[in-house]
Amino acid sequence: MAKRDYYEVLGVAKSASADEIKKAYRKKAIEFHPDKNPGDMVAEEKFKEAAEAYDVLSDPQKRQRYDQFGHAGVGGASQGGFGGGMSMDDIFSQFGDIFGGHFGGFGGFSGFGGSRSGRRVNRGSDLRVKVKLTLKEIATGVEKKIKVKKFVACRECNGSGAEDANSTRACDTCHGSGVVTRVTNTFLGQMQTQSTCPTCNGEGKLTTKKCSHCSGEGVVKDEEVITINIPAGVAEGMQLSMGGKGNAARHGGVNGDLLILVEEERHPELIRDENDLLYNLLLSFPQAAMGGTVEVPTIDGKAKLKIEPGTQPGKVLRLRNKGLPSVNSYGTGDLLVNVSIYVPETLFSSDKELLKKLEDSPNIQPNKSMKDKIFNKFRSMFD
């Protein structure tokens, strides 16, 4: 099922400011928050959908890529395997501060501020890789397998950083909540605030005996082979993402993302112009004058093209739907063939004799009508 437009999800215009987007997301999050809609899976999905939309539209770079390329530009293609959605822990850890940190969640709901328990959730860093594609791969979409060096969860301790299950205990300072509460007296009365626990750094637990394999970090350096499904129609400089395929987080947190930067290999004969492909067809004078059939390269091989007698240099011939597909499935570009006439730089004496005879032919010399036509075309270039 295709994803909905992110602006539509939040109910804002494409010209909405950052503040308008933030307010719209807060309203949607309050409406569909799981604590307000217990057991309602539809509300939970809408809650996640709003968070995913806000994640993109609140980031200027992600928003620019989304406006230009749609969901595929930010890892949200309905086909191709990107995105992966957002988990509840992702949402609570990334966007809790939009509701004022740990001030009792928002609107009286619990837990929105790092995780459902209030504890801090570590997040792994993102990884960035480059993938070089041919025009043929871009035209059809392609599956690539790449080997990535990254931090992965320690297999010995399952990412906890502790030697065993008995090597962790609740933090004495915050009693496992990850936050500490302070009450101060002001002229308006008592004010209660919460902040991250300084003893456990918001994790809510302490390790009494560290894992010897990862030295208590919960992550180790390793390699992973990752399969990337790249949708058709991507372009040079486009960035795609795979959620959760970046570096693992310390102590079993949320993995970072894998960011894939697209690079295009130059085609030996074709030039890309957005979704169209350009080819320069070099004809001899006899071919252009008498016409005929020639072969031109396409992404799939060769195509036959009819040349009409009297074809002029600079004429552009169009082969419909022989270009590249749109990344948003809005159609396919064309192959545009620009006609050029080859003029030899050196001639044999026999060639010169033939050309001299042609020059004397009245059909070869341009008449006044043709001169006027060419001049008007030339003048239009400067009007």
VOBA-33238 format. One record per residue (C-alpha): chain; residue in one letter; x, y negated, z negated. Coordinates in steps of 0.25 Angstrom, whole numbers. Layout:
N
+-----+------+-------+-------+-------+
: mol : type :    px :    py :    pz :
+-----+------+-------+-------+-------+
:   A :    A :     X :     Y :     Z :
...
+-----+------+-------+-------+-------+
This chain:
383
+-----+------+-------+-------+-------+
: mol : type :    px :    py :    pz :
+-----+------+-------+-------+-------+
:   A :    M :     0 :     0 :     0 :
:   A :    A :     6 :   -14 :     4 :
:   A :    K :     9 :   -24 :    -7 :
:   A :    R :     1 :   -36 :    -8 :
:   A :    D :     6 :   -50 :    -5 :
:   A :    Y :    13 :   -55 :   -17 :
:   A :    Y :     7 :   -69 :   -16 :
:   A :    E :    -7 :   -62 :   -16 :
:   A :    V :    -3 :   -54 :   -28 :
:   A :    L :    -1 :   -66 :   -36 :
:   A :    G :   -11 :   -74 :   -30 :
:   A :    V :    -2 :   -86 :   -25 :
:   A :    A :     1 :   -93 :   -12 :
:   A :    K :    14 :   -90 :    -5 :
:   A :    S :    18 :  -104 :    -8 :
:   A :    A :    16 :  -102 :   -23 :
:   A :    S :    26 :  -108 :   -33 :
:   A :    A :    34 :  -100 :   -42 :
:   A :    D :    26 :  -105 :   -54 :
:   A :    E :    13 :  -101 :   -47 :
:   A :    I :    18 :   -87 :   -44 :
:   A :    K :    22 :   -86 :   -59 :
:   A :    K :     8 :   -90 :   -64 :
:   A :    A :     1 :   -81 :   -54 :
:   A :    Y :     9 :   -69 :   -58 :
:   A :    R :     7 :   -72 :   -73 :
:   A :    K :    -8 :   -72 :   -70 :
:   A :    K :    -8 :   -59 :   -63 :
:   A :    A :     1 :   -52 :   -73 :
:   A :    I :    -9 :   -56 :   -84 :
:   A :    E :   -21 :   -52 :   -76 :
:   A :    F :   -15 :   -38 :   -73 :
:   A :    H :    -6 :   -35 :   -85 :
:   A :    P :    -6 :   -21 :   -90 :
:   A :    D :    -9 :   -25 :  -104 :
:   A :    K :   -22 :   -32 :   -99 :
:   A :    N :   -26 :   -21 :   -90 :
:   A :    P :   -22 :    -8 :   -98 :
:   A :    G :   -23 :     4 :   -89 :
:   A :    D :   -27 :    -4 :   -76 :
:   A :    M :   -17 :     1 :   -66 :
:   A :    V :   -23 :    -9 :   -55 :
:   A :    A :   -19 :   -20 :   -65 :
:   A :    E :    -6 :   -14 :   -67 :
:   A :    E :    -3 :   -14 :   -52 :
:   A :    K :    -7 :   -28 :   -50 :
:   A :    F :     2 :   -32 :   -62 :
:   A :    K :    14 :   -26 :   -55 :
:   A :    E :    10 :   -31 :   -42 :
:   A :    A :     9 :   -46 :   -48 :
:   A :    A :    23 :   -43 :   -54 :
:   A :    E :    29 :   -39 :   -41 :
:   A :    A :    23 :   -51 :   -34 :
:   A :    Y :    29 :   -60 :   -44 :
:   A :    D :    42 :   -53 :   -44 :
:   A :    V :    44 :   -57 :   -29 :
:   A :    L :    37 :   -71 :   -29 :
:   A :    S :    44 :   -76 :   -41 :
:   A :    D :    58 :   -74 :   -35 :
:   A :    P :    61 :   -84 :   -24 :
:   A :    Q :    70 :   -74 :   -16 :
:   A :    K :    60 :   -63 :   -17 :
:   A :    R :    48 :   -72 :   -13 :
:   A :    Q :    56 :   -77 :    -1 :
:   A :    R :    59 :   -63 :     4 :
:   A :    Y :    44 :   -59 :     1 :
:   A :    D :    39 :   -71 :     9 :
:   A :    Q :    48 :   -68 :    21 :
:   A :    F :    47 :   -53 :    21 :
:   A :    G :    35 :   -49 :    12 :
:   A :    H :    36 :   -37 :     3 :
:   A :    A :    47 :   -30 :    10 :
:   A :    G :    56 :   -42 :     7 :
:   A :    V :    55 :   -40 :    -8 :
:   A :    G :    54 :   -25 :    -8 :
:   A :    G :    39 :   -24 :    -8 :
:   A :    A :    37 :   -17 :     6 :
:   A :    S :    25 :    -8 :     6 :
:   A :    Q :    33 :     1 :    14 :
:   A :    G :    48 :     4 :    12 :
:   A :    G :    50 :     7 :    -2 :
:   A :    F :    54 :    -6 :    -8 :
:   A :    G :    48 :   -13 :   -20 :
:   A :    G :    44 :    -2 :   -29 :
:   A :    G :    35 :   -10 :   -38 :
:   A :    M :    37 :   -16 :   -52 :
:   A :    S :    35 :    -8 :   -64 :
:   A :    M :    29 :   -14 :   -77 :
:   A :    D :    43 :   -14 :   -84 :
:   A :    D :    48 :   -22 :   -72 :
:   A :    I :    37 :   -32 :   -73 :
:   A :    F :    38 :   -34 :   -88 :
:   A :    S :    53 :   -35 :   -88 :
:   A :    Q :    54 :   -45 :   -76 :
:   A :    F :    42 :   -54 :   -78 :
:   A :    G :    39 :   -54 :   -93 :
:   A :    D :    45 :   -68 :   -95 :
:   A :    I :    35 :   -74 :   -86 :
:   A :    F :    25 :   -73 :   -97 :
:   A :    G :    34 :   -79 :  -108 :
:   A :    G :    43 :   -67 :  -111 :
:   A :    H :    39 :   -60 :  -124 :
:   A :    F :    28 :   -69 :  -129 :
:   A :    G :    18 :   -57 :  -131 :
:   A :    G :    18 :   -54 :  -116 :
:   A :    F :     7 :   -64 :  -110 :
:   A :    G :    -7 :   -66 :  -113 :
:   A :    G :    -7 :   -57 :  -125 :
:   A :    F :    -2 :   -45 :  -116 :
:   A :    S :    10 :   -37 :  -121 :
:   A :    G :    23 :   -34 :  -116 :
:   A :    F :    26 :   -43 :  -104 :
:   A :    G :    40 :   -47 :  -106 :
:   A :    G :    50 :   -36 :  -103 :
:   A :    S :    42 :   -23 :  -104 :
:   A :    R :    29 :   -19 :  -111 :
:   A :    S :    36 :   -18 :  -124 :
:   A :    G :    43 :   -31 :  -123 :
:   A :    R :    57 :   -25 :  -122 :
:   A :    R :    67 :   -30 :  -112 :
:   A :    V :    68 :   -21 :   -99 :
:   A :    N :    82 :   -22 :   -92 :
:   A :    R :    82 :   -23 :   -77 :
:   A :    G :    93 :   -18 :   -68 :
:   A :    S :    99 :   -27 :   -58 :
:   A :    D :    96 :   -27 :   -43 :
:   A :    L :   104 :   -21 :   -33 :
:   A :    R :   106 :   -27 :   -19 :
:   A :    V :   110 :   -19 :    -6 :
:   A :    K :   111 :   -22 :     9 :
:   A :    V :   105 :   -12 :    19 :
:   A :    K :   109 :   -14 :    34 :
:   A :    L :    98 :   -10 :    44 :
:   A :    T :    98 :    -9 :    59 :
:   A :    L :    86 :   -15 :    67 :
:   A :    K :    81 :    -1 :    69 :
:   A :    E :    80 :     1 :    54 :
:   A :    I :    73 :   -12 :    52 :
:   A :    A :    63 :    -9 :    63 :
:   A :    T :    59 :     4 :    57 :
:   A :    G :    62 :     3 :    42 :
:   A :    V :    73 :    12 :    36 :
:   A :    E :    76 :    21 :    24 :
:   A :    K :    90 :    18 :    19 :
:   A :    K :    98 :    26 :     8 :
:   A :    I :   108 :    18 :     1 :
:   A :    K :   118 :    21 :   -11 :
:   A :    V :   118 :    10 :   -22 :
:   A :    K :   127 :     9 :   -34 :
:   A :    K :   119 :     5 :   -45 :
:   A :    F :   116 :     6 :   -60 :
:   A :    V :   107 :    18 :   -63 :
:   A :    A :   100 :    23 :   -76 :
:   A :    C :   110 :    31 :   -84 :
:   A :    R :   106 :    46 :   -83 :
:   A :    E :   112 :    50 :   -96 :
:   A :    C :   103 :    40 :  -104 :
:   A :    N :    92 :    38 :   -94 :
:   A :    G :    95 :    23 :   -94 :
:   A :    S :    93 :    21 :  -109 :
:   A :    G :   108 :    18 :  -112 :
:   A :    A :   106 :    27 :  -125 :
:   A :    E :   113 :    40 :  -127 :
:   A :    D :   100 :    47 :  -131 :
:   A :    A :    86 :    44 :  -135 :
:   A :    N :    90 :    43 :  -149 :
:   A :    S :   101 :    32 :  -146 :
:   A :    T :    91 :    21 :  -145 :
:   A :    R :    82 :    14 :  -156 :
:   A :    A :    73 :     2 :  -156 :
:   A :    C :    79 :   -12 :  -158 :
:   A :    D :    79 :   -16 :  -173 :
:   A :    T :    78 :   -31 :  -169 :
:   A :    C :    65 :   -30 :  -160 :
:   A :    H :    60 :   -16 :  -164 :
:   A :    G :    60 :   -11 :  -150 :
:   A :    S :    52 :   -23 :  -144 :
:   A :    G :    64 :   -29 :  -137 :
:   A :    V :    60 :   -43 :  -142 :
:   A :    V :    61 :   -51 :  -155 :
:   A :    T :    50 :   -60 :  -160 :
:   A :    R :    53 :   -73 :  -167 :
:   A :    V :    43 :   -82 :  -175 :
:   A :    T :    47 :   -97 :  -176 :
:   A :    N :    39 :  -108 :  -184 :
:   A :    T :    36 :  -120 :  -175 :
:   A :    F :    28 :  -132 :  -178 :
:   A :    L :    17 :  -125 :  -170 :
:   A :    G :    18 :  -113 :  -179 :
:   A :    Q :    25 :  -100 :  -177 :
:   A :    M :    30 :   -96 :  -164 :
:   A :    Q :    33 :   -82 :  -160 :
:   A :    T :    43 :   -79 :  -149 :
:   A :    Q :    50 :   -66 :  -143 :
:   A :    S :    63 :   -64 :  -137 :
:   A :    T :    72 :   -52 :  -132 :
:   A :    C :    78 :   -44 :  -144 :
:   A :    P :    93 :   -48 :  -145 :
:   A :    T :    97 :   -35 :  -151 :
:   A :    C :    92 :   -25 :  -140 :
:   A :    N :    91 :   -36 :  -129 :
:   A :    G :    76 :   -33 :  -127 :
:   A :    E :    77 :   -18 :  -125 :
:   A :    G :    70 :   -15 :  -138 :
:   A :    K :    80 :    -3 :  -141 :
:   A :    L :    95 :    -1 :  -145 :
:   A :    T :   104 :    10 :  -141 :
:   A :    T :   112 :    17 :  -153 :
:   A :    K :   120 :    26 :  -144 :
:   A :    K :   123 :    22 :  -129 :
:   A :    C :   123 :    32 :  -118 :
:   A :    S :   138 :    36 :  -115 :
:   A :    H :   135 :    37 :  -100 :
:   A :    C :   130 :    23 :   -98 :
:   A :    S :   136 :    16 :  -110 :
:   A :    G :   122 :    12 :  -115 :
:   A :    E :   118 :     4 :  -102 :
:   A :    G :   108 :    14 :   -97 :
:   A :    V :   114 :    13 :   -83 :
:   A :    V :   126 :    18 :   -75 :
:   A :    K :   132 :    15 :   -61 :
:   A :    D :   128 :    25 :   -50 :
:   A :    E :   124 :    26 :   -36 :
:   A :    E :   110 :    28 :   -30 :
:   A :    V :   105 :    31 :   -16 :
:   A :    I :    93 :    23 :   -14 :
:   A :    T :    83 :    24 :    -2 :
:   A :    I :    78 :    11 :     4 :
:   A :    N :    66 :    11 :    13 :
:   A :    I :    68 :    -2 :    21 :
:   A :    P :    55 :    -7 :    29 :
:   A :    A :    55 :   -10 :    43 :
:   A :    G :    57 :   -25 :    47 :
:   A :    V :    66 :   -30 :    36 :
:   A :    A :    76 :   -41 :    40 :
:   A :    E :    90 :   -45 :    37 :
:   A :    G :    91 :   -51 :    23 :
:   A :    M :    78 :   -45 :    18 :
:   A :    Q :    79 :   -40 :     4 :
:   A :    L :    71 :   -28 :     0 :
:   A :    S :    71 :   -22 :   -14 :
:   A :    M :    69 :    -8 :   -21 :
:   A :    G :    64 :   -10 :   -35 :
:   A :    G :    71 :    -2 :   -46 :
:   A :    K :    83 :     2 :   -37 :
:   A :    G :    93 :    -7 :   -43 :
:   A :    N :   102 :    -6 :   -55 :
:   A :    A :    96 :     2 :   -67 :
:   A :    A :    94 :    -7 :   -79 :
:   A :    R :   100 :    -5 :   -93 :
:   A :    H :    93 :     4 :  -103 :
:   A :    G :    82 :     9 :   -93 :
:   A :    G :    77 :    -5 :   -88 :
:   A :    V :    71 :    -8 :   -75 :
:   A :    N :    80 :    -6 :   -62 :
:   A :    G :    84 :   -17 :   -53 :
:   A :    D :    80 :   -17 :   -38 :
:   A :    L :    88 :   -14 :   -26 :
:   A :    L :    88 :   -26 :   -16 :
:   A :    I :    90 :   -22 :    -2 :
:   A :    L :    96 :   -33 :     8 :
:   A :    V :    93 :   -30 :    23 :
:   A :    E :   104 :   -32 :    33 :
:   A :    E :   102 :   -30 :    48 :
:   A :    E :   112 :   -24 :    57 :
:   A :    R :   114 :   -31 :    70 :
:   A :    H :   108 :   -24 :    82 :
:   A :    P :   117 :   -23 :    94 :
:   A :    E :   107 :   -29 :   104 :
:   A :    L :    95 :   -34 :    96 :
:   A :    I :    93 :   -47 :    88 :
:   A :    R :    83 :   -48 :    77 :
:   A :    D :    74 :   -60 :    76 :
:   A :    E :    64 :   -58 :    64 :
:   A :    N :    56 :   -46 :    70 :
:   A :    D :    59 :   -48 :    84 :
:   A :    L :    72 :   -42 :    91 :
:   A :    L :    79 :   -50 :   102 :
:   A :    Y :    87 :   -44 :   114 :
:   A :    N :    95 :   -52 :   124 :
:   A :    L :    93 :   -45 :   138 :
:   A :    L :   104 :   -48 :   148 :
:   A :    L :    99 :   -46 :   162 :
:   A :    S :   107 :   -47 :   175 :
:   A :    F :   102 :   -57 :   186 :
:   A :    P :    97 :   -46 :   195 :
:   A :    Q :    89 :   -40 :   183 :
:   A :    A :    83 :   -53 :   179 :
:   A :    A :    79 :   -57 :   193 :
:   A :    M :    74 :   -43 :   198 :
:   A :    G :    68 :   -38 :   185 :
:   A :    G :    68 :   -24 :   180 :
:   A :    T :    68 :   -15 :   168 :
:   A :    V :    79 :   -16 :   157 :
:   A :    E :    81 :    -9 :   143 :
:   A :    V :    82 :   -17 :   130 :
:   A :    P :    86 :   -12 :   117 :
:   A :    T :    75 :   -11 :   105 :
:   A :    I :    77 :    -6 :    91 :
:   A :    D :    72 :     8 :    96 :
:   A :    G :    80 :     9 :   108 :
:   A :    K :    77 :     3 :   122 :
:   A :    A :    65 :    -3 :   129 :
:   A :    K :    63 :    -6 :   143 :
:   A :    L :    60 :   -21 :   147 :
:   A :    K :    55 :   -26 :   161 :
:   A :    I :    62 :   -38 :   167 :
:   A :    E :    53 :   -46 :   176 :
:   A :    P :    60 :   -51 :   189 :
:   A :    G :    65 :   -65 :   187 :
:   A :    T :    67 :   -64 :   172 :
:   A :    Q :    74 :   -77 :   167 :
:   A :    P :    85 :   -78 :   157 :
:   A :    G :    79 :   -81 :   143 :
:   A :    K :    66 :   -74 :   145 :
:   A :    V :    62 :   -66 :   133 :
:   A :    L :    55 :   -53 :   134 :
:   A :    R :    47 :   -47 :   123 :
:   A :    L :    46 :   -33 :   119 :
:   A :    R :    34 :   -32 :   109 :
:   A :    N :    36 :   -25 :    95 :
:   A :    K :    50 :   -21 :    98 :
:   A :    G :    56 :   -29 :    87 :
:   A :    L :    56 :   -27 :    72 :
:   A :    P :    44 :   -25 :    63 :
:   A :    S :    40 :   -35 :    52 :
:   A :    V :    44 :   -31 :    38 :
:   A :    N :    30 :   -34 :    34 :
:   A :    S :    23 :   -26 :    45 :
:   A :    Y :    18 :   -38 :    53 :
:   A :    G :    22 :   -33 :    67 :
:   A :    T :    34 :   -30 :    75 :
:   A :    G :    43 :   -40 :    82 :
:   A :    D :    47 :   -40 :    97 :
:   A :    L :    60 :   -38 :   105 :
:   A :    L :    63 :   -51 :   113 :
:   A :    V :    72 :   -49 :   125 :
:   A :    N :    79 :   -61 :   130 :
:   A :    V :    83 :   -61 :   144 :
:   A :    S :    97 :   -65 :   148 :
:   A :    I :   103 :   -65 :   162 :
:   A :    Y :   118 :   -60 :   163 :
:   A :    V :   127 :   -69 :   172 :
:   A :    P :   140 :   -62 :   175 :
:   A :    E :   153 :   -70 :   172 :
:   A :    T :   161 :   -64 :   183 :
:   A :    L :   157 :   -59 :   197 :
:   A :    F :   163 :   -51 :   208 :
:   A :    S :   164 :   -56 :   222 :
:   A :    S :   153 :   -47 :   227 :
:   A :    D :   144 :   -52 :   216 :
:   A :    K :   146 :   -66 :   220 :
:   A :    E :   142 :   -63 :   234 :
:   A :    L :   129 :   -57 :   229 :
:   A :    L :   126 :   -69 :   220 :
:   A :    K :   129 :   -79 :   231 :
:   A :    K :   119 :   -72 :   240 :
:   A :    L :   109 :   -72 :   229 :
:   A :    E :   112 :   -87 :   226 :
:   A :    D :   108 :   -90 :   241 :
:   A :    S :    95 :   -83 :   239 :
:   A :    P :    83 :   -93 :   237 :
:   A :    N :    77 :   -84 :   227 :
:   A :    I :    89 :   -85 :   218 :
:   A :    Q :    90 :  -100 :   217 :
:   A :    P :    80 :  -106 :   207 :
:   A :    N :    70 :  -115 :   214 :
:   A :    K :    65 :  -128 :   208 :
:   A :    S :    53 :  -122 :   201 :
:   A :    M :    63 :  -112 :   194 :
:   A :    K :    72 :  -124 :   190 :
:   A :    D :    61 :  -132 :   184 :
:   A :    K :    56 :  -120 :   176 :
:   A :    I :    70 :  -117 :   171 :
:   A :    F :    72 :  -132 :   168 :
:   A :    N :    59 :  -133 :   160 :
:   A :    K :    62 :  -121 :   152 :
:   A :    F :    76 :  -127 :   149 :
:   A :    R :    70 :  -141 :   145 :
:   A :    S :    59 :  -134 :   136 :
:   A :    M :    71 :  -129 :   127 :
:   A :    F :    74 :  -144 :   123 :
:   A :    D :    60 :  -149 :   122 :
+-----+------+-------+-------+-------+
